[in-house]
Amino acid sequence: MNYIDQVEKELLEKCEDIPFGNSLYQDEAFILNTSYTDARAVRSVGLTLSTRLRALRELEFSMERMRVDLAEIEASKAEGFEAVRKDIAKREKLSGIAYTQKLLKDALYEVEYLRAVLAKLPKLTRAEFEAHEKEYFIASLSRQCVALPEAAKSLEAMGVMPEKQYEFFNGPTLSERLGVSVEKQLPESETIQKLLG
């Protein structure tokens, strides 16, 4: 196993259940809760779900192409340098499978959550949706009129009221709690050069 394989294996083991896309909480707090109206929530959740489904569809076709490519590589007769190239092509195709499966799992979690949320929202006609747009923009612009910066709005969407928003900054930073810093963790340039080969 080479260096990249080892680090990727460690990464995927450590982050197996950590979403590399949106977390479900992120979808709830920043897609659903900032929609203000059911009509806008249908649109926001629908757009997000549509994006995830397109990504899953691309992944589906990519995996199909990869299976065909691998079958073609296996079926080909090769000797000498062509056999070496065949082996490289096969390893290249196989190298992304674990990462792709992780992304697939992440996307499926999010799709299932968004699907459940969308099922609870009303089906609207275009006219019904448009009738609620003024309500959405009044709510959205009203928040801006009271001079809440974007970060404060995001914290409120998470249920953190203004009086609680600064409590986080009273303790040590995460890097302090972990005992890490860029200065301490920065790899030596010789290490990087060795990795570059």
LOBA-55223 format. One record per residue (C-alpha): residue number from 1; x, y, z. Coordinates in Angstrom, 1 decimal. Layout:
BEGIN
+-----+--------+--------+--------+
!   k !     c1 !     c2 !     c3 !
+-----+--------+--------+--------+
! NUM !      X !      Y !      Z !
...
+-----+--------+--------+--------+
This chain:
BEGIN
+-----+--------+--------+--------+
!   k !     c1 !     c2 !     c3 !
+-----+--------+--------+--------+
!   1 !    0.0 !    0.0 !    0.0 !
!   2 !    1.5 !    3.4 !   -1.0 !
!   3 !    1.3 !    6.6 !    1.0 !
!   4 !   -1.8 !    8.0 !   -0.7 !
!   5 !   -3.6 !    4.7 !   -0.3 !
!   6 !   -2.7 !    4.6 !    3.4 !
!   7 !   -3.8 !    8.2 !    4.1 !
!   8 !   -7.1 !    7.8 !    2.1 !
!   9 !   -7.8 !    4.6 !    4.0 !
!  10 !   -7.2 !    6.4 !    7.3 !
!  11 !   -9.4 !    9.3 !    6.2 !
!  12 !  -12.3 !    7.1 !    5.1 !
!  13 !  -12.1 !    5.1 !    8.3 !
!  14 !  -12.1 !    8.2 !   10.5 !
!  15 !  -14.7 !   10.0 !    8.5 !
!  16 !  -16.9 !    7.1 !    7.5 !
!  17 !  -20.0 !    8.5 !    9.1 !
!  18 !  -19.1 !   12.2 !    8.8 !
!  19 !  -20.9 !   13.8 !    5.9 !
!  20 !  -18.7 !   15.4 !    3.3 !
!  21 !  -21.7 !   17.2 !    1.9 !
!  22 !  -24.3 !   18.9 !    4.0 !
!  23 !  -25.1 !   17.5 !    7.4 !
!  24 !  -28.8 !   16.9 !    8.1 !
!  25 !  -28.6 !   19.6 !   10.7 !
!  26 !  -27.2 !   22.0 !    8.2 !
!  27 !  -30.1 !   21.2 !    5.8 !
!  28 !  -32.6 !   21.7 !    8.6 !
!  29 !  -31.1 !   24.9 !   10.0 !
!  30 !  -30.0 !   26.6 !    6.8 !
!  31 !  -32.3 !   25.3 !    4.1 !
!  32 !  -35.5 !   24.6 !    5.8 !
!  33 !  -35.5 !   27.0 !    8.8 !
!  34 !  -34.4 !   30.0 !    6.7 !
!  35 !  -37.2 !   29.5 !    4.2 !
!  36 !  -39.7 !   31.3 !    6.5 !
!  37 !  -42.8 !   30.0 !    4.6 !
!  38 !  -44.0 !   26.6 !    3.5 !
!  39 !  -44.0 !   27.8 !   -0.1 !
!  40 !  -40.3 !   28.9 !    0.0 !
!  41 !  -39.4 !   25.7 !    1.9 !
!  42 !  -40.9 !   23.6 !   -0.9 !
!  43 !  -38.7 !   25.5 !   -3.3 !
!  44 !  -35.5 !   25.4 !   -1.2 !
!  45 !  -35.9 !   21.7 !   -0.2 !
!  46 !  -36.9 !   20.9 !   -3.8 !
!  47 !  -33.9 !   22.6 !   -5.3 !
!  48 !  -31.5 !   21.0 !   -2.8 !
!  49 !  -33.0 !   17.6 !   -3.4 !
!  50 !  -32.8 !   18.1 !   -7.1 !
!  51 !  -29.1 !   18.9 !   -6.9 !
!  52 !  -28.4 !   15.8 !   -4.9 !
!  53 !  -30.4 !   13.6 !   -7.2 !
!  54 !  -28.5 !   15.0 !  -10.2 !
!  55 !  -25.3 !   14.2 !   -8.4 !
!  56 !  -26.5 !   10.6 !   -7.7 !
!  57 !  -27.5 !   10.2 !  -11.3 !
!  58 !  -24.0 !   11.3 !  -12.5 !
!  59 !  -22.5 !    8.9 !  -10.0 !
!  60 !  -24.8 !    6.1 !  -11.2 !
!  61 !  -23.6 !    6.6 !  -14.8 !
!  62 !  -20.0 !    7.0 !  -13.7 !
!  63 !  -20.1 !    3.7 !  -11.9 !
!  64 !  -21.7 !    2.0 !  -14.9 !
!  65 !  -18.9 !    3.3 !  -17.2 !
!  66 !  -16.3 !    2.2 !  -14.7 !
!  67 !  -17.7 !   -1.4 !  -14.7 !
!  68 !  -17.7 !   -1.5 !  -18.5 !
!  69 !  -14.1 !   -0.1 !  -18.5 !
!  70 !  -13.0 !   -2.7 !  -16.0 !
!  71 !  -14.6 !   -5.5 !  -18.0 !
!  72 !  -12.9 !   -4.2 !  -21.1 !
!  73 !   -9.5 !   -4.0 !  -19.4 !
!  74 !  -10.0 !   -7.5 !  -18.1 !
!  75 !  -11.0 !   -8.9 !  -21.5 !
!  76 !   -8.1 !   -7.3 !  -23.3 !
!  77 !   -5.0 !   -9.4 !  -24.2 !
!  78 !   -1.8 !   -7.5 !  -23.3 !
!  79 !    1.9 !   -8.3 !  -23.1 !
!  80 !    5.0 !   -6.3 !  -22.1 !
!  81 !    4.4 !   -2.6 !  -21.7 !
!  82 !    0.7 !   -3.0 !  -22.7 !
!  83 !    0.2 !   -5.4 !  -19.7 !
!  84 !    1.8 !   -2.8 !  -17.4 !
!  85 !   -0.5 !   -0.1 !  -18.8 !
!  86 !   -3.5 !   -2.4 !  -18.4 !
!  87 !   -2.6 !   -2.9 !  -14.8 !
!  88 !   -2.2 !    0.8 !  -14.2 !
!  89 !   -5.6 !    1.5 !  -15.9 !
!  90 !   -7.3 !   -1.2 !  -13.7 !
!  91 !   -5.7 !    0.2 !  -10.5 !
!  92 !   -6.7 !    3.7 !  -11.5 !
!  93 !  -10.3 !    2.7 !  -12.0 !
!  94 !  -10.5 !    0.8 !   -8.7 !
!  95 !   -8.7 !    3.5 !   -6.7 !
!  96 !  -11.8 !    5.7 !   -6.4 !
!  97 !  -14.3 !    3.1 !   -5.4 !
!  98 !  -14.1 !    3.5 !   -1.6 !
!  99 !  -14.3 !    7.3 !   -1.8 !
! 100 !  -17.2 !    7.1 !   -4.2 !
! 101 !  -19.1 !    4.7 !   -2.0 !
! 102 !  -18.6 !    7.1 !    0.9 !
! 103 !  -20.0 !   10.0 !   -1.1 !
! 104 !  -22.9 !    7.8 !   -2.3 !
! 105 !  -23.7 !    6.9 !    1.3 !
! 106 !  -23.6 !   10.6 !    2.4 !
! 107 !  -25.8 !   11.6 !   -0.5 !
! 108 !  -28.4 !    8.9 !    0.2 !
! 109 !  -28.7 !   10.0 !    3.9 !
! 110 !  -29.3 !   13.6 !    2.7 !
! 111 !  -31.7 !   12.6 !    0.0 !
! 112 !  -33.8 !   10.5 !    2.4 !
! 113 !  -34.0 !   13.3 !    4.9 !
! 114 !  -34.9 !   15.9 !    2.2 !
! 115 !  -37.4 !   13.5 !    0.8 !
! 116 !  -39.1 !   13.1 !    4.2 !
! 117 !  -39.2 !   16.9 !    4.7 !
! 118 !  -40.6 !   17.5 !    1.2 !
! 119 !  -43.4 !   14.9 !    1.9 !
! 120 !  -44.6 !   17.0 !    4.8 !
! 121 !  -44.8 !   20.2 !    2.8 !
! 122 !  -47.8 !   21.1 !    0.8 !
! 123 !  -48.1 !   20.6 !   -3.0 !
! 124 !  -48.6 !   24.1 !   -4.4 !
! 125 !  -49.7 !   25.5 !   -7.8 !
! 126 !  -47.5 !   28.2 !   -9.4 !
! 127 !  -50.2 !   30.8 !   -8.4 !
! 128 !  -50.2 !   29.6 !   -4.8 !
! 129 !  -46.4 !   29.7 !   -4.7 !
! 130 !  -46.3 !   33.2 !   -6.1 !
! 131 !  -48.9 !   34.4 !   -3.6 !
! 132 !  -46.6 !   33.5 !   -0.8 !
! 133 !  -43.5 !   35.1 !   -2.2 !
! 134 !  -44.4 !   38.5 !   -0.8 !
! 135 !  -44.7 !   37.0 !    2.7 !
! 136 !  -41.3 !   35.3 !    2.3 !
! 137 !  -39.5 !   38.5 !    1.2 !
! 138 !  -41.2 !   40.6 !    4.0 !
! 139 !  -39.9 !   38.1 !    6.5 !
! 140 !  -36.4 !   37.9 !    4.9 !
! 141 !  -36.1 !   41.7 !    4.5 !
! 142 !  -37.5 !   42.4 !    8.0 !
! 143 !  -34.6 !   40.4 !    9.5 !
! 144 !  -32.2 !   42.5 !    7.5 !
! 145 !  -33.9 !   45.7 !    8.6 !
! 146 !  -33.2 !   45.0 !   12.2 !
! 147 !  -29.5 !   44.9 !   11.3 !
! 148 !  -28.8 !   41.3 !   12.1 !
! 149 !  -25.6 !   40.3 !   10.3 !
! 150 !  -25.7 !   37.1 !    8.3 !
! 151 !  -23.9 !   35.1 !   10.9 !
! 152 !  -26.4 !   36.2 !   13.6 !
! 153 !  -29.3 !   35.2 !   11.4 !
! 154 !  -27.7 !   31.8 !   10.9 !
! 155 !  -27.3 !   31.3 !   14.6 !
! 156 !  -30.9 !   32.3 !   15.2 !
! 157 !  -31.9 !   29.7 !   12.5 !
! 158 !  -30.1 !   27.2 !   14.7 !
! 159 !  -32.2 !   28.3 !   17.7 !
! 160 !  -29.3 !   30.3 !   19.4 !
! 161 !  -30.8 !   33.6 !   20.6 !
! 162 !  -28.7 !   36.8 !   20.5 !
! 163 !  -27.9 !   36.7 !   24.2 !
! 164 !  -26.3 !   33.2 !   23.8 !
! 165 !  -24.4 !   34.0 !   20.6 !
! 166 !  -21.1 !   35.1 !   22.1 !
! 167 !  -20.8 !   32.4 !   24.9 !
! 168 !  -18.9 !   30.2 !   22.4 !
! 169 !  -16.0 !   32.7 !   22.3 !
! 170 !  -15.5 !   32.8 !   26.1 !
! 171 !  -13.6 !   29.4 !   26.2 !
! 172 !  -10.5 !   28.1 !   24.4 !
! 173 !  -10.6 !   27.7 !   20.7 !
! 174 !  -10.9 !   24.2 !   19.2 !
! 175 !   -7.3 !   24.3 !   18.1 !
! 176 !   -6.3 !   25.2 !   21.7 !
! 177 !   -8.3 !   22.4 !   23.1 !
! 178 !   -6.8 !   19.9 !   20.7 !
! 179 !   -3.3 !   21.3 !   21.2 !
! 180 !   -2.7 !   21.9 !   17.5 !
! 181 !   -1.7 !   24.9 !   15.4 !
! 182 !   -0.6 !   25.5 !   11.9 !
! 183 !    2.9 !   26.1 !   13.3 !
! 184 !    2.9 !   22.8 !   15.2 !
! 185 !    1.2 !   20.7 !   12.5 !
! 186 !    2.8 !   22.1 !    9.4 !
! 187 !    4.7 !   19.3 !    7.7 !
! 188 !    8.4 !   19.8 !    7.0 !
! 189 !    9.2 !   20.7 !    3.4 !
! 190 !   11.5 !   17.6 !    3.2 !
! 191 !    8.6 !   15.4 !    4.0 !
! 192 !    6.6 !   17.0 !    1.2 !
! 193 !    9.5 !   16.6 !   -1.2 !
! 194 !    9.8 !   12.9 !   -0.3 !
! 195 !    6.0 !   12.4 !   -1.0 !
! 196 !    6.3 !   14.2 !   -4.3 !
! 197 !    8.9 !   11.6 !   -5.2 !
+-----+--------+--------+--------+
